[in-house]
Amino acid sequence: MSSLVNVHWDSKLPIYEISHLKLQNEGIKSLLIDVDGTLISRQSNMIPLNVKNWIKESKKFFSLYLISNNPSNERIRKIAKELEIRYKSNALKPRKKITLDVISEINEESRNIAIIGDRILTDIIVGNRCNIQTILVKRLNKNGLPVKLNLILILEKMISIFLK
Ligand SMILES: [Mg+2]
């Protein structure tokens, strides 16, 4: 039985270096994308240009949906509007309900859906609980670059060993 903390693809890359071709080859048709840390630093309101370009290219191949745990609907609404993507704020990952609502809204088979995020205990666990693919990416800093030493992720990986 696969564990809830298992990552299908631990990319070790920032989201903007994820290959669209590789995702297509995995049969992915829809991407549920975390916001803070994944697309933009929590300390920033400016979406990095390489993230914008990656999103623009992604739309040619996949349906996109933002799923954020951030309780500020205003922040997530602005980001979603700028990127022109549907969204949910305050998604309460790793609880399933809102993610399952999104999965039923996009009307795609679970195996063709992947969640992309920077956290194991929220993004990866909710993906596994909802039976979709899970992709871990590097957290972005406020300059839009991957953080070099992600202490939260190191801690989450240590916790994951005990949860397996
Ligand atoms: Mg995040």
Boltz pocket constraint, residues with backbone or C-beta under 6 A from the ligand:
constraints:
  - pocket:
      binder: B
      contacts: [[A, 34], [A, 35], [A, 36], [A, 37], [A, 38], [A, 117], [A, 118], [A, 119]]
      max_distance: 6.0
